[in-house]
Amino acid sequence: MSQKEKLSIPYPVVVEGKYDKIRLSNVIDAQIIITDGFGIFKKEEKKLLLRRLAASSPLIVLTDSDGGGKIIRSHLSGMVPRDRIIPLYIPQIKGKERRKDKPSAAGTLGVEGMEDSLLYDLFLPYAKSDADPLERARENPLSKVDFFEDGLTGGPDSTKRRDELAAKVGLPSGMSANALLEALRLLLNYEEYLTLVGRGEE
């Protein structure tokens, strides 16, 4: 980040591994905690740490956008109250990290493979400010009713519609309706959502 100062993030940030932490350290000044991949499932000390942190501060969770990342994210959501998690997502970009001999099973880049500029933009809304992103999300009226009305749930092509909407805002495909709803309430205000789904004039 030669042209931009590091973002000061007031919340602990949870990532999968040490290389993710190294990458983020180029971009943000924050408490960064690693899960050691699936190691979080067995490490009671780490679980206790995250629960204690979540009691006093929201946790930003940023995992890879592959199957493993989804499993870890789901585990964390079951371990810490969901309203204490700020879920961030990287886009699904085909490629291979420089330090690896071959691509991941999903064939996509993980957090460590993201460009600094992309990570900067991802964390920018959560840099120290007077606005609490969780408070903004709580005040956002976007709901499952909107998802149903817009064909994002309950229809034969709802999964495809969710994937198309996710792509528009740089989120990975394959997100459940609940996960997508949580992410959109953090990322967009209600008017921006309506514009994206073609209801902006209503």
N, C-alpha and C positions, 0 to 999 in steps of 0.2 A: 504493500500500500504506500507507494512512494509519493503519490499525489494527494492522498486523503489521510487524515488522521484516523487512528483507530476509534471505533465506536465504543463508548462507555455503556455497557449493558448492566443494568441494575439487578438482573435476575440470574441465578445459576443456570448454566447451559449444559444439557446432558447429550453426549454423543457416544458413538459406539467404541471407538478405539483411539490409540495414541496419535495416529497419523491424522485423524480427523481433528484432534485437539491442536496439533501443530499447525494445520491449515487455518483453523479458526483464529489461532493466536496472531496470525498476520493481519486479521481484520478487526477483531474485537478485543476489548479489555474487559474480561469477565471471569467469574469463577467457572471453569470448565471441568466437568466431571465425566469420566469415561465409564461405560458399562462393561468393558472388556468383552464386547460381543455378547454371546449367550452366558458369559460368566456371571452376569447380574442375577441369573436364576438361582445360583448357589451361594452367592456371597451375602450373608446376613448383615455383615457390617456395612456394606454398601447400601443395602436396602434401608437400614436404619438411618444412615446419613441422609438419603434422599427423602425419607419420610419427615425427618426433622427439619430439613431445609424447606420442604413444601409447607410445613406448618407456619413458617414465617414469611415465605416468599413464593410466588409462582415459579415454576420450573419451565424453562424453554427446552423442548425435546426436539432434537434434529437427528434423525437416523437416515440411513441410506434408503432409497426408494425401491428396494427389492424385497423379496419374500422374507429374508432374514430381518431386515429393518422393520417390516410390518409386525413380525412376531415380537421383537424387542419393544416396539412402541406399544403394542397391545398389553404386554406384560407390565410395563410401567404404568399404563392407564388403570390396571387392576390393582396396582400396589399403592398408588397415590391418588387421592381424590381428583376426579376429572376436571373439576373447576379450579384446580391448582396447576394445571398443565397448559402451557402455550405451545400448541403443535406447529412446528415449522416443517416445510417440505422442500426438498430440492427437486428440480425437474428431472425427468428420465432422459439422460443424454447418452447415446451410444459411445462406447470408448473403453479405454484401459488406462489405469493409473500407471505412471511412469515407473514406479518401483516394482511393479508386478510383471511376471513373465507372460501372463495371459489374462484375458478379460475375466470378469466375474461370471458366475453361472448365468446371471441375467444379461450379461453383455453391456451393462450400463455403468457409468461413473458413480462412485460413491461421494460422500461429503469431501473426502480428501482430494478428489479430482475436480472439484468445482473451481471456477475462476474466482479470484478475490473479489472482482467487481460484482459478480452475481451474489456472493455471500454478503457483501456490504449492503446491497439493495435489500436482501432478505431480512437483515437485522436492523436496518435503519429505522423502521417504525417502533422498535423497542429500545432505542437508545434513550438515555436519561431525558425525561421530559415531564411536564406536568400531567400529561395524559396517560392514564393507565389503560393499556390495551385490553386487559381483562374486563375493566369497567365498560369500555366501549363495546366489547362483545356482548356483555350482559344487557346493554341498552339497545342492541341491534334487534329489531323485530323479526328478522329472517327466521323462518321456522320450517318444520316438516310439511306444514300446510302449503307453503310456497313451493316446496320441492314437488309435492303431489300435483299441484295446479300446473306446474311447468314441465311435467312429464319426467322428472328426475327420480321419482319413485312410483311404484305401482303399475308400470307399463311394460310392454314387451321389449321396448328399446331403451328403458331407463338407464341401464348400465352404460350403454353407448352414449346417451345424452350427458350423463355425469362425466364420462371420460372427455367428451368434447368441451364441456364447461371447465373442467379441471385444466385442460390444455391451454385454454384462453388466459388463465391466471397463473400459469407456470407450476401447476401442481401435477403430481404423477397420476397415471391412469390406475384403475383398479381400486380406487378408494371406496369404502362403504359409504352409504348415504349419511350415516352419523358423522363419520370422520370428515367428509367433505363439508357438511353443514358447519361443524366446529371451525374448520379452517376458513371458510368463507366469511363467517361472522367476525373473525379476527382481521381478515384481509380487506374486506369491502364494507362500505356502508350500504344501507338498504337500497338507496337510489342507484348505486353502481351495480348492484346485483340485478335490479330490474332492467337496467339498460343492457346488461350482458345477455339476458334471456329474452330480450325483445319486448319487454313490458314498460319501457321507460316513459312512455307517453301517458300511461294510465294514472 
